[in-house]
Amino acid sequence: MSFRSALLVAGIVLAGLNLRPAIAGVSPLLDEIMTDVGLSPAGAGGISTVMVICLGVFGPLAPLLARRIGLDRTLLAGLLLLALGVVLRVLDGAPVLYAGSAVAATAIAVMNVIMPAIVKQHFPHRLNLLTGVYSSAIVGGAAGASALVIPLENATGHDWRGVSALMAVPALAAALLWLPQVFGRQVLPPRGPRPIRAVLRSRVTWQVTAWMGLQSATFYIMLTWLPKIFLDAGLPADQAGYLLGLTTLVQVAATLGVPVLAGRRASQVPYVMAAGVLTGLGYLGVLVAPTTVPWLWMIVLGIGQGASFALALLIIALRPADPAAVTALSAVAQSLGYVIAALGPLLFGYLGQVSGGWSVPLAAGLGVVGAQLVTGWFAGRPATLGKVNL
């Protein structure tokens, strides 16, 4: 591998590591944020809600930016905007907190969309390997943020504002590492019809979008409610947190390995089905025996959800014929997908409230996994989305 290629890979990995900490690092600090800013529980939950909604709403900005300044410069702009949002939200007052969170999430939305296209543009013949590498970096960034913010707070003596502001450092480091890619001539596709309008006419787009949204919903449901489910089942708080960390770490291994294998085949259906079945088994284990070998359910769930996430990114990159079409498909699939995903934890919590327990919502979650399997069968089949001029 040449030095330039190694620099590209390092830039892609570091960019991937920045795509989740601004979101995942909020939950461990919520109690402090609520006390300091004076937020109610609903107001504190609104921070994550604002960010997930922005992930869905602002993803379509990515193709517009890519067609004007190129993919590489769009990624650099996203990293700088992320750093700005992270710093902005630690300034005084709830409005600034929400505004900064929205800015950071907008940057993440744009980068979410263009990362598959960047991989396809720079490494078209190593697509499966690089997709596994950067998707594992995304999951690893989320796991690291969740696990390290409190120890970092204790080690540095900073409050939640200081620790949150430190999240801008890796974003700026990634921007500095990516800076050499933005000099010189950028690859800009020829002008033509709006790309999103073109991909919306393909049934492949809707198959991938439906599957992307459903697998994201099953993930965010567990990310939001799993510790509470274990607590209500009688497990101590530290063990509940450990189990969530375990399933997240398992996802890192799954996201790294599965795309390498699945990308070698024309059809990803066997891998999509296996990932969905494992996710369903994880849900079933938490439903019927949450305190019996819970570590086993978390391993199974982590493999299923990590593989599903990596396969979604791989299929988004594989189906289109060129990076422009990848960007357009990614914008549609991830934008609408995150809107679907945002509804999952909300409806799950509502079902838990009206039913007085977690059996009904977990059973409903199994129904969502079933729908994920159906849509995944269509999304995983060999298909090609033609070239799209920007």
C-alpha positions in Angstrom: 0.0 0.0 0.0 1.4 3.4 -1.0 1.8 6.2 1.5 -1.1 8.1 -0.2 -3.4 5.1 0.2 -2.3 4.6 3.8 -3.1 8.3 4.5 -6.5 7.9 2.8 -7.3 4.8 4.9 -6.2 6.6 8.1 -8.4 9.6 7.2 -11.4 7.4 6.5 -11.0 5.5 9.8 -10.5 8.7 11.9 -13.5 10.3 10.2 -15.6 7.2 11.0 -14.6 7.4 14.7 -16.1 10.8 14.8 -19.6 9.9 13.5 -21.1 8.8 16.8 -19.4 10.2 19.9 -21.3 13.5 19.8 -24.5 11.4 20.1 -23.4 8.4 22.2 -21.4 10.6 24.7 -24.5 12.5 25.8 -26.4 9.7 27.7 -23.7 9.1 30.5 -23.7 12.9 31.2 -27.5 13.5 31.2 -27.9 13.7 34.9 -25.3 16.5 35.1 -26.7 18.3 32.1 -30.2 18.2 33.6 -29.0 19.7 36.9 -26.7 22.3 35.4 -29.0 23.5 32.6 -32.3 23.0 34.5 -33.9 20.5 32.1 -36.8 18.2 32.8 -36.4 14.5 31.8 -38.4 15.2 28.7 -36.2 18.2 27.9 -33.1 16.1 28.4 -34.5 13.4 26.1 -35.1 16.1 23.6 -31.3 16.4 23.0 -31.1 13.0 21.5 -34.4 13.4 19.7 -33.2 16.6 18.0 -30.0 14.9 16.9 -31.7 11.8 15.4 -34.2 14.0 13.6 -31.4 16.0 12.1 -29.7 12.8 10.9 -32.8 12.2 8.9 -33.7 15.7 7.8 -30.3 17.0 6.7 -28.9 14.0 4.9 -30.1 15.2 1.5 -27.7 18.2 1.9 -24.8 15.8 1.1 -25.5 15.3 -2.7 -26.0 19.1 -3.1 -22.6 19.8 -1.5 -20.9 16.9 -3.3 -22.0 18.2 -6.7 -20.6 21.7 -6.0 -17.4 21.1 -4.1 -16.7 17.3 -4.4 -16.8 14.5 -1.9 -13.5 15.1 -0.3 -14.1 18.8 0.5 -17.6 17.9 1.7 -16.1 15.5 4.3 -13.7 18.2 5.4 -16.5 20.7 5.8 -18.5 18.1 7.8 -15.6 17.5 10.2 -15.2 21.2 10.8 -18.9 21.8 11.3 -19.0 18.9 13.8 -16.2 20.5 15.9 -18.1 23.8 15.8 -21.4 22.2 16.9 -19.7 20.3 19.8 -18.1 23.4 21.1 -21.3 25.5 20.6 -23.5 23.2 22.7 -21.4 23.6 25.8 -22.0 27.3 26.0 -24.5 28.6 28.5 -28.3 28.0 28.1 -30.7 25.3 26.9 -31.3 27.0 23.5 -27.6 26.9 22.7 -27.4 23.3 23.9 -30.1 22.3 21.4 -28.7 24.5 18.6 -25.2 23.1 19.0 -26.5 19.5 19.1 -28.5 20.2 15.9 -25.3 21.6 14.2 -23.3 18.6 15.2 -26.0 16.2 14.0 -26.3 18.0 10.7 -22.6 17.5 10.1 -22.9 13.8 11.1 -25.8 13.5 8.7 -23.8 14.8 5.8 -20.8 12.6 6.6 -23.0 9.5 7.1 -24.3 9.9 3.5 -21.0 10.6 1.8 -18.8 8.0 3.5 -19.9 5.0 1.3 -19.3 7.2 -1.8 -15.9 8.2 -0.6 -14.9 4.6 -0.1 -16.2 3.7 -3.6 -14.4 6.7 -5.2 -11.0 6.0 -3.6 -11.1 2.2 -3.2 -13.5 0.7 -5.7 -11.7 -2.7 -5.7 -11.5 -2.9 -1.9 -15.0 -1.9 -1.2 -15.9 -4.7 1.1 -12.7 -4.5 3.2 -12.8 -0.7 3.6 -16.6 -0.7 4.4 -15.8 -3.2 7.2 -13.0 -1.0 8.5 -14.9 2.3 8.6 -18.1 0.8 9.9 -16.3 -0.8 12.7 -14.7 2.6 13.4 -18.2 4.1 13.6 -19.3 1.5 16.1 -16.0 1.7 18.0 -16.4 5.5 18.3 -19.8 5.1 19.9 -18.6 2.4 22.3 -15.6 4.5 23.3 -17.6 7.6 23.9 -20.1 5.8 26.1 -17.4 4.1 28.1 -14.9 6.9 28.5 -16.7 10.2 29.1 -17.2 9.6 32.8 -13.6 8.3 33.4 -12.3 11.2 31.4 -14.3 13.6 33.5 -12.9 12.1 36.7 -9.3 12.1 35.3 -9.4 15.7 34.1 -11.5 17.3 36.7 -13.7 18.9 34.1 -17.5 19.1 34.3 -19.8 17.9 31.5 -19.0 21.0 29.5 -15.3 20.5 29.5 -15.5 16.8 28.6 -18.1 17.4 25.9 -15.9 20.2 24.4 -13.0 17.7 24.2 -15.0 15.8 21.6 -14.1 18.5 19.1 -10.4 17.5 19.3 -10.7 14.2 17.4 -12.9 16.0 14.8 -10.2 18.6 14.2 -7.5 15.9 14.1 -9.5 14.1 11.4 -9.9 17.3 9.5 -6.2 17.9 9.7 -5.4 14.4 8.5 -7.9 14.7 5.6 -6.6 18.2 4.5 -4.2 16.9 1.8 -7.2 15.3 0.0 -8.9 18.6 -0.7 -6.0 20.2 -2.5 -5.9 19.9 -6.3 -8.6 19.0 -8.7 -11.7 17.5 -7.3 -13.7 14.8 -9.1 -17.0 16.5 -10.0 -19.5 14.4 -12.1 -21.1 16.1 -15.1 -24.2 18.1 -14.6 -27.6 16.5 -15.2 -30.9 15.6 -13.5 -31.1 15.8 -9.8 -29.6 12.6 -8.4 -32.2 12.0 -5.7 -35.0 12.3 -8.2 -33.4 9.7 -10.3 -32.8 7.1 -7.6 -36.3 7.6 -6.2 -37.6 6.0 -9.4 -35.8 2.7 -8.7 -37.3 0.0 -6.6 -33.8 -0.9 -5.4 -33.8 2.4 -3.5 -37.0 1.7 -1.7 -35.9 -1.9 -0.8 -32.6 -0.7 0.7 -34.3 2.3 2.4 -36.9 0.1 4.1 -34.3 -2.3 5.3 -32.0 0.4 6.5 -34.8 2.0 8.5 -36.0 -1.2 10.2 -32.6 -2.5 11.1 -31.7 1.0 12.5 -35.0 1.0 14.5 -34.2 -2.4 16.1 -30.8 -1.0 17.0 -31.9 2.3 18.6 -34.7 0.5 20.5 -32.1 -1.6 22.3 -29.6 1.2 22.7 -32.2 3.4 24.4 -34.1 0.9 26.6 -31.8 -2.1 27.2 -30.4 -0.8 30.6 -33.9 0.0 31.8 -35.2 -3.4 30.9 -32.4 -5.1 32.8 -32.8 -2.8 35.8 -36.6 -3.6 35.9 -35.7 -7.3 35.6 -33.7 -7.1 38.9 -30.1 -6.7 37.7 -27.9 -4.0 39.4 -27.2 -0.8 37.5 -23.5 -1.5 37.0 -24.3 -4.9 35.4 -26.9 -3.4 33.2 -24.4 -0.9 31.9 -21.8 -3.6 31.5 -24.2 -5.7 29.4 -24.9 -2.7 27.1 -21.1 -2.2 26.7 -20.7 -5.9 25.9 -23.1 -5.9 23.1 -21.6 -2.7 21.7 -18.1 -4.2 21.7 -19.3 -7.4 20.0 -20.8 -5.1 17.2 -17.3 -3.8 16.5 -16.0 -7.3 15.6 -19.1 -8.1 13.5 -18.9 -4.8 11.5 -15.2 -5.5 10.7 -15.6 -9.1 9.6 -19.0 -9.5 7.9 -18.5 -7.0 4.9 -15.3 -8.7 3.9 -17.1 -12.0 3.5 -20.4 -10.6 2.2 -18.7 -8.4 -0.4 -17.2 -11.4 -2.2 -20.7 -12.6 -3.3 -23.1 -11.2 -5.7 -26.0 -11.8 -3.3 -25.8 -10.7 0.4 -29.1 -12.4 1.2 -27.6 -15.2 3.3 -25.7 -12.7 5.5 -28.7 -10.4 5.8 -30.9 -13.3 6.9 -28.4 -14.6 9.4 -27.9 -11.1 10.9 -31.7 -10.7 11.2 -32.2 -14.1 12.8 -29.4 -13.4 15.4 -31.0 -10.0 16.2 -34.3 -11.7 16.7 -32.8 -14.3 19.0 -31.3 -11.5 21.0 -34.7 -9.9 21.4 -36.2 -13.2 22.3 -33.7 -14.0 25.0 -34.2 -10.6 26.6 -38.0 -11.2 26.5 -38.2 -14.7 27.9 -35.1 -14.8 30.2 -33.5 -11.4 30.8 -31.6 -12.5 33.9 -30.6 -16.0 32.6 -27.2 -15.9 30.8 -27.8 -12.2 29.8 -24.2 -12.1 28.5 -25.1 -14.7 25.9 -28.1 -12.7 24.7 -25.9 -9.6 24.4 -23.3 -11.4 22.3 -26.0 -12.8 20.0 -27.6 -9.4 19.7 -24.3 -7.7 19.1 -23.4 -10.0 16.3 -26.8 -9.6 14.6 -27.0 -5.8 15.0 -23.4 -5.1 14.1 -23.6 -7.3 11.0 -26.8 -5.6 9.9 -25.4 -2.1 10.2 -22.2 -3.0 8.3 -24.3 -4.9 5.6 -26.5 -1.8 5.2 -23.5 0.4 4.5 -22.0 -2.2 2.2 -25.2 -2.7 0.1 -25.6 1.1 -0.2 -22.0 1.2 -1.7 -22.4 -1.9 -3.9 -25.8 -1.4 -5.6 -25.1 1.9 -7.5 -22.8 1.9 -10.5 -20.8 5.0 -9.5 -20.0 7.3 -6.5 -22.6 9.9 -7.6 -25.3 7.3 -7.4 -23.9 6.0 -4.1 -24.3 9.5 -2.6 -27.8 9.8 -3.8 -28.9 6.3 -2.6 -27.1 6.9 0.7 -29.0 10.2 1.1 -32.4 8.7 0.6 -31.8 5.4 2.5 -30.1 7.1 5.5 -32.4 10.1 5.7 -35.7 8.2 5.6 -34.1 5.4 7.5 -33.2 7.6 10.5 -36.7 9.0 10.5 -38.0 5.4 10.8 -35.4 4.7 13.5 -36.4 7.8 15.5 -39.9 6.4 15.9 -38.7 3.0 17.2 -37.6 4.0 20.8 -40.5 6.4 21.1 -43.2 3.8 20.3 -41.3 1.1 22.3 -41.4 3.3 25.4 -45.1 4.2 24.8 -46.0 0.5 24.6 -44.0 -0.1 27.8 -45.9 2.7 29.6 -49.4 1.6 28.6 -48.8 -2.1 29.1 -47.0 -1.7 32.4 -44.0 -3.9 31.5 -41.6 -4.8 28.8 -43.1 -8.0 27.4 -45.5 -6.3 25.0 -42.9 -3.8 23.6 -40.3 -6.6 23.2 -42.9 -8.8 21.4 -43.6 -5.8 19.1 -39.8 -5.4 18.6 -39.7 -9.0 17.4 -42.4 -8.0 14.9 -40.1 -5.2 13.7 -37.2 -7.7 13.3 -39.6 -9.9 11.2 -40.2 -6.9 8.9 -36.5 -6.4 8.8 -36.0 -9.9 7.6 -38.6 -9.5 4.8 -37.2 -6.2 3.5 -33.6 -7.5 3.9 -34.3 -10.4 1.6 -35.2 -8.0 -1.2 -32.4 -5.5 -0.4 -29.8 -8.3 -0.2 -30.5 -9.6 -3.7 -28.1 -8.8 -6.6 -29.2 -5.6 -8.4 -27.7 -2.6 -10.0 -28.7 1.0 -9.6 -27.5 2.8 -12.8 -25.3 5.8 -13.1 -26.7 9.1 -11.9 -25.4 12.4 -13.2 -25.2 15.2 -10.7 
